[in-house]
Amino acid sequence: MNTKSPLVFNFSGKPSADLEALASKLRPVFEANGYSYVQATDTPRVALNFLSGDGVRAYRRNIPETFVLSLLQASEDPENPLEEWYPYLVRTLSNMLLVYIPGKKAHFFTLDLGYFVEDFGDDFYTRVFERIHPMASAILVVKNRFEPDLEPGLWEGDELSKKLGEAGKKLGEWDLLPAAFPIDKILPPKDFRHVQRLYGIGGLSYGNLSVRKDEARFWMSASGVDKSRLRKIGRDILMVTGYDADENAIVLSVPSVVEPRRVSVDAIEHWLIYKEHPEVNAIIHVHAWMEGVPTTLFQYPCGTYQLGQAVAEKVREARDPAETIVGLKNHGLTVTGRSLSHILDRIDGKLLKHVPMG
């Protein structure tokens, strides 16, 4: 795996006096844990973006690898924090939003609807850092390398890709594919185009699924598409053939006649599992929960090598890797199976839509 850039961080925007005080307490904690503060850089690994009370300013990344933590000050808790503050996360193009109520608490929000709170008290600044660090330091695997070499006999798909579409419909019927906020409606056109250029996405569409084609390849749902309407090869469903560690890119085989869409950001996670476990023939990821499942220790961002490793470790520890349900902390579930129907039969009627946070 390419380790990419060092842990350089900086500040952006004009903080309130209380946010500036918070930043002054957080900076030495970051530096004590291997981060370096650089005032003048347009390609930080971590950007702390201060939001003023009179407006919301999106942080304009120059590289996808920049992790953006936006900080907003509030005076009190609203009735529904997620509904009140989550849109700020999307509008600011942030990976995480920290809403600080001085002397009382810090609310944290992530794009996948992860939400948690740290109360003010002993080791507050260390606890805040520990919420941020696993996500901020993780290596994002969002680059795709498209090889226009998919055999013509697969341009219209096969029985496995059809089953992928059928499974996506089933998840849609179970209401497990939420798109909490239409990003193209929330962001100004200029910002939305910037997001598209960086990540090649068309919207927020949660959940993904894949099915093994052969020893080296698997079909997987695309990023930002309605998973209940998986039809066109190269656009809705893509063939993953590998991971190039030097390039830090997912390799895809696509029809030569199609302008492809990017594969789901969780492709690295699926690739790691399929590579190690030949008995696993299908994987489904949903933003739901089941009690009593083994759970990853940290909340890593979607599409990071660290999240893939954490899930793969839990699959490796399982009695039967082909019949594993792994809880992704503050996030959802990844479920392996011998087939897509094997997964759906095991989780039918057993899922909790509320993912516990903590």
N, C-alpha and C positions, 0 to 999 in steps of 0.2 A: 504494500500500500504506500502510495506517495503521501508523505506527512505534510506536504504543502507548506504554507507560510508559518513563521514563528508567531507566538502569542503576543502580538502588538495590539495595544488598545489606545483609543483617544476619545475625546469629548466633542460633541457637536451641539450647536444651538445655544440659546441663552437661558441658563437655569434660574429659577427663583432662588431666593436666599436659602430656603430650606433644602431644595434639591442640590444646591451647591455644597451645602454642609454634608448632605448624604454622600455626594461624590467624594468629598474630601476624606470621609471615613472609609469609603470603599476602596479608594485608590491604593493605600498601603496594603490592604488585604489582597488585592489582585497582584501587586508586585511581590508580596511574600510568597505567592503561589506560582511564580514562574512567568508572569505577564510583564511586559515592558511598556511603559507609557511613552508615546511619541506624539508630540503636539501637532506637527505638520506632516500629515500623510493622507493621501486620498485612497489608500488601499489597506486600511487596518484590518486585522483579523476580527476585532471586536470594536464596535462603535457604540458609545453611550450617547443616545440622542435625546436631548432635553426638549420637552414640549412646553411651550408657554401657554398661559391661561387664555390668551386672546387669539389663538389659532393653532392649527396642527400642521407641522412641517414634516413631510416625508423625507427620510434619509435616502439619498441617491447613491446606491452602490455603484462602484466601478467594476467590481468582481463579485460573482455569486458567492464566493467563500466568506465574505464579510458577514459576521453575525451582528445584527442590529438589536440592541436593547434600548427601547424608548422609555423614558421616565416622565411621568405625569404626577403632579401634585393635586391632592384633593383634601377637603376639610373634614369629610365624614363619609361613612358608608352609605351608598344608595340602597334602595330596597332590593334591586337585582343587579349586583355588580357585573355579572357576565353580560347582561343586556346593555347596561350603561356604558361599559368601558371597552368591551371587545372590539367594537368598530374602530376605535383608535388604533388598535393593533394592525388592522388591515389597511386603514387609510395611511398609516405611516410606513408601510412596507416593512414592518418589523418582524423579527423572529420571536421576540418576547416583549411584553409590556409590563412595566413595574409601576404601579400606582401607589404613591407614598402618602400616607397620612401621618404627618410629623408627630413623633413621639408616641405613636399608637401601633401602626402596623404597615406592612407592605403587601399589596395584592399582586400576584403574578398571573399573567395570561399567556398562553401559547396558541399558535394558529390552529392546532387540532382540538381546540376547546379545552385544553388542560387549564385548570384554574386551582390555585392554592394560595395560602396566606401564611405569612410569618408575623407573629406578634412582637412588638417591641419588648426588649428585655435583655437578659444576659446573652452575650455572644450574638447579638442581633446582626451585626455587619458580617460576621463570619457565616451565619446561617443564610443571609441574603446571597453572599458569594457562592455558597454551596448549592443554592438553587440555580444559579446562573452558569457555573463552570462546566458541568457535564455537557450542556447544550452548546455553550460558546466555544469549547475546545474541540468539539467533534469534527471529523473530516466529512464534508459534504460530497456525495458522489452524484452529481446531477448532469455531468457531461455525457452525451450520447455520441457514439461513433456509428454512423449508418453505412452499412455495406450493401450496395444494391445487387445482392447475389442470391436472394431467396429463389429457390427453384420455382418455375412457372406453375408447376402442379400444385403449389401451395398458395398461389396468389388469391384464390377464392376461399382459402382456409381448408380445414379438414374436419373430421368428426370431433377431434379434441377441441379445436377452436369454437366449434358450435356448442359443445358442452360448456365452454367458458362463458359464452353468451347466455346460455340457459341458467347457469349458476348466478350470473349477474342479475338476471331478471328476478330470480328467487330472493336475492338479497334486497332488491328494490321492493318486492312485495312485503318483505319483513320490515321495511322502513329502516334499513341499516346503512343507507347511502346518503346521509344528509349533506347538503351544501348550505352550511349555516348562513353565509352571507355571499351574495353574488359579487365577486370582486370587481367585475367589470362595471357594475352599477355603483359601487361605493367609491372607487378611485376615479379621479379626473382622467380623461383620455390620455394625457401625456404620461401620467404615472402608470396607467395600465399598460401602455405600449412598452414602457421601460421594464415592467415585470415580465411581459411576454418575451422581450429580447433576452433578459437574464435567464429565465427559467423555461421558456417555451410552453407556458401554461395558458389555458383559456378560462380557468375559473377554479374555485375550490370544490373538489369532489372527493369526498373521503371514502376510504376503503380501496382495496385492490385484490386481485386474484390471479392465479397462474396455474398452468398445468404442464407437466413434463411431456415433451415431444419425443426425446430420445436421450441417450446417455449425456449428450453435450448441450442440448437445447431445450428451451421451454417457451410456450406461449404466455404472454402476460398482458394485462390491461394497460392502456395508455394513461398518461397523466392528464388530469383536467377534463376527462370525458365522463359522460353519464354511464356508470358501470352497468346499468340495467338495459343499455342499448349498445352492446358490443357487437359490431357487425363487420366493418371494413378492415381488412388486413393492411397493416402499415399505418392506419389511422386510429382505429379503436383497439386493435389487438396487434401486438408486435412479437417477433421472434427474437428472444435473447439468446446470444451464442457465447457470451463470455464477459469477462471483466479484465481490462487492461490496467494493471497496477501502475505502470510507469506513466500512463496518460491519465490515470484516475477516471476512467470512462467505462460505461457500459457499452458493449459491442452488440449491434443489432443487425440482423439480416432482413432486408426489406425488398419488396417488389421494385424493380427498376422504373416502373411507370407511376409510382405514387410519391407525392411529397409527404414524407412521414411526420408523424407527431412523436414527441418524446415518450418514452416508456415511463411507467409509474416510478416515482422517486424511491420506492422500496425495492427496486429490482436488485440492489446489492444484497439485501437481506435474503431474498428468495434464492439468488445465485449461490450464496454461501451455504444455505441449507441443502439445495439440490446437489451441489458439488460433493458434499460430505456424506450424504445419505441417499444411496441409489434406490432405497425402498420407498422414499417419499416421492409421490407422483403428482401431488397437488398442494397448493397453499392458498388460504384465504385470510385476508386481514380485514377486520371490522373495528369500528369504534363502538364497542360494546364490551360487556364484562361477564365473567362467570366466577362464582365464588370458589375458593380453594385451589386456584391454579398457581403454578410456579410463576414468579414475577421477576422481571429485570430489576436491578438495584437502583438504577438512575433513569430519569427521563431524558433520553437522547432525541434529537430532532429526527423527523422522518428523512430518509434518504442519506443517512450517515453510516459510515463504515462501522462506527462504534455500536449503533443500534443493531446492525446486522450481526455483529459479533456477539452481542449480549443475547439476542434471540437464539442464535445458532448454539451458544453454550447451553442454554436451557433445553434445546432439542437434543443435544448430545447427552445430557444427563438423564434423559427420559428413559423409562423402561422400554418403550417402543417409539423410536423417532418418527415413525409413520402414523402415530396416533397421539400427537402431542398438542396440547393447548397451552400457549405461553401468554402470560399477561405482560403487556408493555406498560411500565409504570406511568400513571397519569395519562394514559393514551388509549389503550384498547387491547385487542387480542390478535395473535397470529396462530392459525390452526393448520397443522399438517394432516395429510391423509394419503391413502392409497389411490384415491380418486376424488374428484370434486363431490360426487354424490356421497362418498364415504364421510366427507367433512360435513356436508349439509345435514345428513341424517343424525350425526352426533350432536350438533348444536341446535337443531330445530326445537324451539320451545324452551330452551335453557338459557337464553341470553338476557342479560340485564342491560338496558340501554344507558343507564347511568354508570359512568366509569368513576370508581372511587378515586379521590385525590388525596395525596399525602406522601 
